[in-house]
Amino acid sequence: MSSQNQSFAINRRDFIRALSLATCALALTPLELLADNSQIYSPTSLQSIPRPLELGTLLPNSIMYPGLSENWLAGMNLYFRQAGGAPVSLLAQATPNRWRTDHALDLLAGIGGANVGLTIDHLSSANRSVFIANDAGANVIRHHEINSNIFHNSLGYWQANTAMGKWAVQQLGRRAFVASAFYESGYDLLYAFQSGLENAGGQVAETFIAHVPPVANNLPDLISAIKRVQPDFVYAFFSGTPAVDFIRAYADSGLLNRIPLAGSAFLVDEMILPRLGDAALNIYSGLSWSPTLQTVENQTFTTAFQQMTRRAPDGFAVLGYDTARWIAEALNQVGGDLTQMDRLREAFRAVRFSSPRGSFGFDSQTQTSTTPLYLRQVQSQDGKLVNQVVGELELVSINDTRFTDLRAAQRSGWTHAYLAV
């Protein structure tokens, strides 16, 4: 990559300080399931648990993605309700340290990457429990970040971008121009895409980082650079308002009809598709989930979530839903016994089920969930833009030799979970 692709650091203390925690119990959440439960596949019950389960939740107050925590928590809430009113209390305190002093919590779960998991590992140890870390998966998990107390449930973001690199060479061409917002540039997903691209015989002709402080918007310079390079295609990493600004600028420049545009999943996230209009049509991306995925589990999940919350689900709602089922399946394997943590950890590793994302499995070497990856294309259906699933992408193993050096290295760039600021 060019010298414009720089790394920037935010320390763990600043991230933890930015976390906002809310107290929530199922009985206090004003969400009612309106669907006919006979039309919903039968979830695993938690009736084997001899007493109410106390589950501590860690929830960031995200500016980048305002619905992050709310949708994740609602996804958990939905599964526990479908499981027959499972005896679960979702609890959080003002600071993570109060978990240790005020509650002997059974389990901990929340939004955060490997860095956050390690930062609060003392809480898991003090509670004789585990922490299930949920995030998009923008960073490759390093060897030193693997911990027996920490389980990861992610959207497979870096793997999806690796797979998109190979797909792009096969379908769009060999010379790529990489465009990224400053925020995205500090994660491994850029490296992952380049690795997939180069391994398939492609090359990055140039990389341009936009929105670098203190300049709020240098998109004209970005558009000029793309016109100068004349690549086979552009691969873009943007999210939120910067994604809207970039796609509109790309369309207004006339490049949309001349140079194909593909990118990371949050470039065309469902949250911003209505703001993009026809400029987003035909943009390809990859992720482990789409609301249009045609499976029984996904159709029943999306319908139930919409009826419960009066809004459409997103990837983080699915993460919450899958995390709740992961907990239920593991607890039932040990008969609801929370006193034998070694047995419970083994149960978490052994869980397999059919998720709204497809087959839910587990990589024991990295303590990470695994699901299929999908190729998506923005299409118009019934007057509404959707990320239509048009194929399945190759799932890349974290043990691939291309990532050996990266996994052995210390993390550079952002250390907080993607979108959790």
Rosetta blueprint (number, residue, H / E / L):
1 M L
2 S L
3 S L
4 Q L
5 N L
6 Q L
7 S L
8 F L
9 A L
10 I E
11 N L
12 R H
13 R H
14 D H
15 F H
16 I H
17 R H
18 A H
19 L E
20 S L
21 L L
22 A L
23 T L
24 C L
25 A L
26 L H
27 A H
28 L H
29 T L
30 P L
31 L L
32 E L
33 L L
34 L L
35 A L
36 D L
37 N H
38 S H
39 Q H
40 I L
41 Y L
42 S L
43 P L
44 T L
45 S L
46 L L
47 Q L
48 S L
49 I L
50 P L
51 R L
52 P L
53 L E
54 E E
55 L E
56 G E
57 T E
58 L E
59 L L
60 P E
61 N L
62 S L
63 I L
64 M L
65 Y L
66 P L
67 G L
68 L H
69 S H
70 E H
71 N H
72 W H
73 L H
74 A H
75 G H
76 M H
77 N H
78 L H
79 Y H
80 F H
81 R H
82 Q H
83 A L
84 G L
85 G L
86 A L
87 P L
88 V E
89 S E
90 L E
91 L E
92 A L
93 Q L
94 A L
95 T L
96 P H
97 N H
98 R H
99 W H
100 R H
101 T H
102 D H
103 H L
104 A L
105 L L
106 D L
107 L E
108 L E
109 A E
110 G E
111 I E
112 G L
113 G L
114 A H
115 N H
116 V H
117 G H
118 L H
119 T H
120 I L
121 D H
122 H H
123 L H
124 S H
125 S H
126 A H
127 N L
128 R L
129 S L
130 V L
131 F E
132 I E
133 A E
134 N E
135 D E
136 A L
137 G L
138 A L
139 N L
140 V L
141 I L
142 R L
143 H H
144 H H
145 E H
146 I L
147 N L
148 S L
149 N L
150 I E
151 F E
152 H E
153 N E
154 S E
155 L L
156 G L
157 Y H
158 W H
159 Q H
160 A H
161 N H
162 T H
163 A H
164 M H
165 G H
166 K H
167 W H
168 A H
169 V H
170 Q H
171 Q H
172 L L
173 G L
174 R L
175 R E
176 A E
177 F E
178 V E
179 A E
180 S E
181 A E
182 F L
183 Y L
184 E H
185 S H
186 G H
187 Y L
188 D L
189 L H
190 L H
191 Y H
192 A H
193 F H
194 Q H
195 S H
196 G H
197 L H
198 E H
199 N H
200 A L
201 G L
202 G L
203 Q E
204 V E
205 A E
206 E E
207 T E
208 F E
209 I E
210 A E
211 H L
212 V L
213 P L
214 P L
215 V L
216 A L
217 N L
218 N L
219 L H
220 P H
221 D H
222 L H
223 I H
224 S H
225 A H
226 I H
227 K H
228 R H
229 V H
230 Q L
231 P L
232 D L
233 F E
234 V E
235 Y E
236 A E
237 F E
238 F L
239 S L
240 G H
241 T H
242 P H
243 A H
244 V H
245 D H
246 F H
247 I H
248 R H
249 A H
250 Y H
251 A H
252 D H
253 S L
254 G L
255 L H
256 L H
257 N H
258 R L
259 I L
260 P L
261 L E
262 A E
263 G E
264 S L
265 A H
266 F H
267 L H
268 V H
269 D L
270 E L
271 M L
272 I L
273 L H
274 P H
275 R H
276 L H
277 G H
278 D H
279 A H
280 A H
281 L L
282 N L
283 I L
284 Y E
285 S E
286 G E
287 L E
288 S L
289 W L
290 S L
291 P L
292 T L
293 L L
294 Q L
295 T L
296 V H
297 E H
298 N H
299 Q H
300 T H
301 F H
302 T H
303 T H
304 A H
305 F H
306 Q H
307 Q H
308 M H
309 T H
310 R L
311 R L
312 A L
313 P L
314 D L
315 G H
316 F H
317 A H
318 V H
319 L H
320 G H
321 Y H
322 D H
323 T H
324 A H
325 R H
326 W H
327 I H
328 A H
329 E H
330 A H
331 L H
332 N H
333 Q H
334 V L
335 G L
336 G L
337 D L
338 L L
339 T L
340 Q L
341 M H
342 D H
343 R H
344 L H
345 R H
346 E H
347 A H
348 F H
349 R H
350 A H
351 V L
352 R L
353 F E
354 S E
355 S E
356 P L
357 R L
358 G E
359 S E
360 F E
361 G E
362 F E
363 D E
364 S L
365 Q L
366 T L
367 Q L
368 T E
369 S E
370 T E
371 T L
372 P L
373 L E
374 Y E
375 L E
376 R E
377 Q E
378 V E
379 Q E
380 S E
381 Q E
382 D L
383 G L
384 K E
385 L E
386 V E
387 N E
388 Q E
389 V E
390 V E
391 G E
392 E E
393 L E
394 E L
395 L L
396 V L
397 S L
398 I L
399 N L
400 D L
401 T H
402 R H
403 F H
404 T H
405 D H
406 L H
407 R H
408 A H
409 A L
410 Q L
411 R L
412 S L
413 G L
414 W E
415 T L
416 H L
417 A L
418 Y L
419 L L
420 A L
421 V L
